[in-house]
Amino acid sequence: MVEFLVAVALVAGLPAMLLGLLQLIVPGSTLHDRVRHRISQYKLWQLMVAIALLGLLFSMTTVGAPMVPLSLAVLIVLVLFVKAWRDEFVFLMGLREEDFPGRNDKLIWALVLLLFAPVGTWFFRAYRLTHWPEPEPQPRTEAMPGSAVPGPV
């Protein structure tokens, strides 16, 4: 258990420490901004899944019968796939018929997603990202405490 806590502390703390040192040494570094932008793209659930998988990996190496951790890892992968499939299907159903070039394209994509779930999800995601790319996340600009924020005139 202690090894797991040390590994989590290293995975979470080491990048934060390096970024903090980089910001102190070179405050206007483009490297720091790029790394911060990359890290901000991850969501909290993704970090929690990574820590859970790391815990499963440690328990598989320490437990005599690794069947329970292996089953949990398979279950986590299955849940992540169902979430990805659901997101793609909801996006497809939110589109209009006019958004597709062909007459029955929406119906065809729905059948592909339903009948060929693992491969269909991958194909539709590739099609979606080529036709409707995800916008780049914009960094938040918050006013510093004590700074003058112009109000409505």
C-alpha positions in Angstrom: 0.0 0.0 0.0 2.8 2.4 0.8 4.4 1.7 -2.6 1.1 2.7 -4.3 0.9 6.0 -2.3 4.5 6.8 -3.2 3.8 6.1 -6.9 0.7 8.3 -6.9 2.7 11.1 -5.1 5.4 10.8 -7.8 3.0 10.8 -10.7 1.0 13.7 -9.4 3.7 15.7 -7.6 6.7 15.5 -9.8 5.2 17.2 -12.9 3.7 19.9 -10.6 7.1 20.5 -9.0 8.9 20.7 -12.3 6.3 23.1 -13.7 6.6 25.3 -10.6 10.4 25.3 -10.8 10.2 26.2 -14.6 7.9 29.1 -13.8 10.2 30.4 -11.2 13.3 30.1 -13.3 11.9 31.3 -16.6 8.6 33.1 -16.0 7.7 33.9 -19.6 8.6 30.5 -21.0 6.6 29.2 -24.0 7.4 25.6 -22.8 5.6 26.3 -19.6 2.6 27.6 -21.4 2.5 24.6 -23.8 2.8 22.1 -21.0 0.1 23.9 -19.0 -2.1 23.9 -22.1 -1.6 20.1 -22.6 -2.3 19.4 -18.9 -5.5 21.5 -18.9 -6.9 19.3 -21.7 -7.2 16.3 -19.3 -10.3 16.0 -17.3 -10.6 14.9 -13.6 -12.1 11.5 -14.4 -9.2 10.7 -16.7 -6.7 11.4 -13.9 -8.9 9.3 -11.5 -8.9 6.4 -14.0 -5.2 6.6 -14.4 -4.7 6.4 -10.6 -7.1 3.5 -10.3 -5.3 1.6 -13.1 -2.0 2.3 -11.3 -3.5 0.9 -8.1 -4.8 -2.2 -10.0 -1.3 -2.7 -11.5 0.2 -2.6 -8.0 -2.4 -5.0 -6.6 -1.8 -7.4 -9.5 1.9 -7.6 -8.6 1.3 -8.1 -4.9 -1.7 -10.3 -4.8 -1.2 -14.1 -5.2 -4.3 -14.5 -7.4 -4.6 -11.5 -9.8 -8.1 -12.5 -11.0 -10.0 -9.7 -9.2 -7.7 -6.8 -10.3 -7.8 -8.2 -13.9 -11.6 -8.4 -13.8 -11.7 -4.8 -12.5 -9.3 -3.6 -15.3 -11.5 -5.3 -17.9 -14.6 -3.7 -16.4 -13.0 -0.2 -16.4 -12.0 -0.6 -20.1 -15.6 -1.7 -20.9 -17.1 1.3 -19.0 -14.8 3.7 -20.9 -15.8 2.1 -24.2 -19.5 2.4 -23.4 -19.0 6.1 -22.5 -17.2 6.8 -25.8 -19.8 4.9 -27.8 -22.6 6.9 -26.0 -20.9 10.2 -26.7 -20.5 9.4 -30.4 -24.2 8.2 -30.7 -25.5 11.3 -28.9 -23.5 13.5 -31.2 -24.8 11.6 -34.3 -28.4 12.0 -33.1 -27.9 15.7 -32.5 -27.1 16.3 -36.2 -29.6 17.2 -38.8 -30.1 15.3 -42.1 -28.8 18.4 -43.9 -25.4 18.1 -42.1 -24.6 14.9 -44.2 -23.7 14.8 -47.9 -25.9 11.8 -48.7 -29.6 11.2 -48.3 -29.4 8.3 -45.9 -26.0 8.9 -44.3 -27.4 9.5 -40.8 -29.3 6.2 -40.9 -26.3 4.4 -42.2 -24.0 5.8 -39.4 -26.6 4.9 -36.8 -26.7 1.3 -38.1 -22.9 1.2 -38.2 -22.7 2.4 -34.6 -25.3 -0.1 -33.4 -24.3 -3.2 -35.3 -20.5 -2.8 -35.4 -20.0 -1.1 -32.1 -16.2 -1.3 -31.4 -15.1 -0.6 -35.0 -18.1 1.6 -35.8 -17.3 3.9 -32.9 -13.8 4.3 -34.1 -14.9 5.0 -37.7 -17.5 7.5 -36.8 -15.2 9.3 -34.4 -12.7 9.6 -37.3 -15.5 10.9 -39.6 -16.7 13.3 -37.0 -13.3 14.8 -36.3 -12.7 15.4 -40.0 -16.0 17.0 -40.7 -16.7 18.7 -37.4 -13.3 19.2 -35.6 -13.4 19.9 -31.9 -12.5 23.5 -31.1 -9.3 24.2 -29.2 -9.9 25.0 -25.5 -9.4 28.6 -24.8 -7.5 29.5 -21.7 -9.5 31.2 -19.0 -8.7 34.9 -18.4 -9.6 35.8 -14.9 -9.0 39.2 -13.4 -6.5 39.3 -10.6 -7.8 40.2 -7.2 -7.5 43.9 -6.6 -7.3 44.8 -10.3 -9.7 47.3 -11.8 -12.4 45.5 -13.8 -14.3 47.8 -16.0 -18.1 47.6 -15.4 -21.0 48.4 -17.6 -21.1 52.1 -18.6 
